[in-house]
C-alpha cells in the first residue's frame, strides 16, 4: 500500500510489449502504454514527493515478469497488480509507410489487462482505489474492459470521488470502441467524475467535431469537470478552472524527433505538479517542459541513462 508520508497516485491501464523498427527488418523490444508512460514520468520527476502505483492485469508469461521488474526498477509500486493465469501482455508493432508516417498493429485479445477487474464488484474496486490520494486513468483504460468491468470501475470512482482526486485523459482510439456513441457516453460520465481532464484537441474533434479550444473546455466544464486542460500538440494549451481561462505556451525552438507519448508526459507533469500544490501556471509549464524533453528522443519514454543526464544538467 502507499507510503504514509507521501502523496499517492495510482495509474490504471495497460502496459504492452512494443516492437519498433530498428532498420534492416529488425525491431527493438520495449514496453509502453499511455498510463504506463505517465506513471514512469510521475515516478521519475516527482518520486521524492509522490508514491506512484500501477493497477493493471499481468499474465504468467515471461514478458509479464519483465514488466513487473521494470515497474520495480522505475520505483512504481506493484502491490496492486492483478495476476491473471493463462494470460499475457498485449503486443503492438510500429511500422512506417513510404512517407515516414507511423502506424500501429495491435494484438491484445489475450491481454491480462483486459481482465484486471474481472469478477470484482464496484465495492471491491472502490476499496482498492480509496487507498490513493489520486487516481489517473484514460479512455484506453476503460475501452479495453468489457461492459461489466467498465461499469463497476465507473461506479467505484463515484464511490471514492469525495476521498481522492480523479484525473482523466480521453485518449480516444476508435479501434478500441465498438460504437462511437458508447465512447461519447463514457466520456461524459468521466467528465462528471473528473477533477482534472486533459483533452487533446485531436481526440475531441474525432469524437464531437468541435475544434475550438475554448468551446471544448466549456463543454467539459458544463459536464462537470472542475479543471479542464485542452492540449493542442506543440502549441499552447488552454486551461479552464471554474470561470478562469488561461493559455500557456509550449516551449519554443524545439525540434521534435518523435512525438510518441508527448501527451502522456504532459499529463504526468501537470497532474504531478497539481498534486504537489503548484499553481495552474506552474503545472502547465512543467507539463510542457517534460513533454518537450520526451519529443527530443525516440520512443514514449526517455532511456533512463539519458533522463539522468538531463535531470542533472
C-alpha positions, -999 to +999 in steps of 0.1 A: +000+000+000+011+036-005+038+052+017+021+070+046+043+101+043+039+107+006+011+119-016-001+088-035-013+083-071-024+051-089-025+049-126-049+024-142-044+009-176-025-014-198+013-018-204+021-036-237+051-051-253+062-027-281+081-037-312+096-006-330+116-006-363+153-006-358+163-009-395+171-037-419+139-055-409+148-056-372+127-044-343+136-030-309+117-045-280+104-023-252+073-017-231+048+012-234+012+022-229-004+056-223-010+054-185+022+034-180+042+061-197+026+087-174+033+065-143+070+063-153+073+101-158+055+107-125+079+084-106+110+099-123+100+136-120+082+136-086+094+104-069+107+121-038+073+135-031+048+112-048+042+075-043+033+060-077+014+027-081+001+010-112-031-010-114-034-035-143-035-072-151-004-091-159-001-127-171+021-156-164+043-152-195+079-141-195+071-106-207+048-101-177+076-110-154+099-085-173+074-056-170+070-063-133+107-060-129+106-027-148+079-013-125+101-020-096+132-005-113+112+027-120+101+028-084+064+021-093+046+001-067+034-034-079+012-044-050-020-035-069-011-057-099-036-084-107-021-117-118-042-135-145-033-171-151-031-181-187-029-145-200-001-124-213+009-089-221-007-073-251+016-066-281+018-038-307+041-032-336+051+002-350+057+005-388+063+034-411+049+040-446+068+054-475+064+090-462+076+081-428+042+082-411+039+058-382+010+033-380+003+006-354-009-030-354-022-045-321-025-080-307-043-076-273-072-101-273-052-123-248-040-093-227-043-098-190-051-061-186-085-068-201-094-089-171-079-067-144-113-063-126-129-095-138-153-108-111-148-077-089-178-057-076-177-020-076-173-020-038-142-042-041-127-019-067-135+012-045-119-005-015-087-006-036-089+029-051-097+047-018-061+040-006-048+066-030-049+104-030-053+105-068-065+081-095-053+087-131-069+068-160-076+072-197-101+063-223-079+034-232-081+022-196-119+020-200-120+008-236-101-024-230-125-036-203-158-054-210-190-036-202-194-051-168-159-043-156-161-008-171-193+000-153-180-014-120-149+008-123-170+039-130-193+031-100-162+027-079-148+060-090-181+076-080-178+060-046-143+073-039-147+107-056-150+125-023-119+110-009-094+113-038-087+134-068-096+119-102-076+128-133-087+116-168-074+118-204-100+106-230-072+094-253-097+082-279-088+052-300-116+044-324-104+008-330-110+000-293-146+011-292-175-009-309-195+023-312-185+059-311-217+067-292-206+044-264-173+063-262-191+096-261-214+083-233-184+070-212-165+103-217-195+123-204-197+100-174-160+105-167-163+143-172-188+143-143-163+124-121-131+141-131-115+168-111-089+172-139-095+164-175-067+166-200-082+166-235-063+167-268-080+188-294-075+159-319-094+135-297-123+159-292-126+166-329-127+129-336-155+124-311-176+155-314-163+175-344-156+207-324-122+223-328-123+255-307-102+251-276-125+274-257-156+255-268-140+222-258-131+235-224-165+250-218-182+217-229-162+196-204-168+222-177-205+221-183-204+183-180-189+186-145-151+187-147-136+212-123-103+218-142-101+213-179-069+213-199-071+214-237-039+202-254-030+211-290+001+193-298+032+215-296+011+247-294-002+264-263-026+247-240-058+262-227-069+257-191-103+265-177-108+264-139-142+274-128-147+306-149-110+315-152-094+307-186-056+307-191-034+299-222+001+287-216+026+285-244+047+254-251+085+256-251+098+273-283+126+263-306+121+226-300+128+203-330+108+170-324+124+137-332+095+115-321+062+129-307+051+095-293+040+098-257+041+136-256+005+138-242+013+111-215+044+131-204+024+163-203-002+146-181+025+135-157+039+170-154+005+186-149-011+161-126+020+156-105+025+194-101-011+200-091-010+171-066+020+189-050+000+221-048+017+240-077-003+267-094-021+261-127+006+281-145+035+263-128+018+229-136+013+238-172+049+250-176+062+218-160+040+197-183+052+215-214+088+211-203+086+173-197+067+168-230+094+188-248+121+166-234+103+135-245+098+145-281+135+151-285+142+114-280+130+083-298+101+065-281+075+074-255+099+071-226+134+086-225+161+060-218+169+061-181+206+070-187+196+099-209+170+110-184+195+111-156+219+132-177+192+157-184+179+159-149+215+165-136+223+192-162 
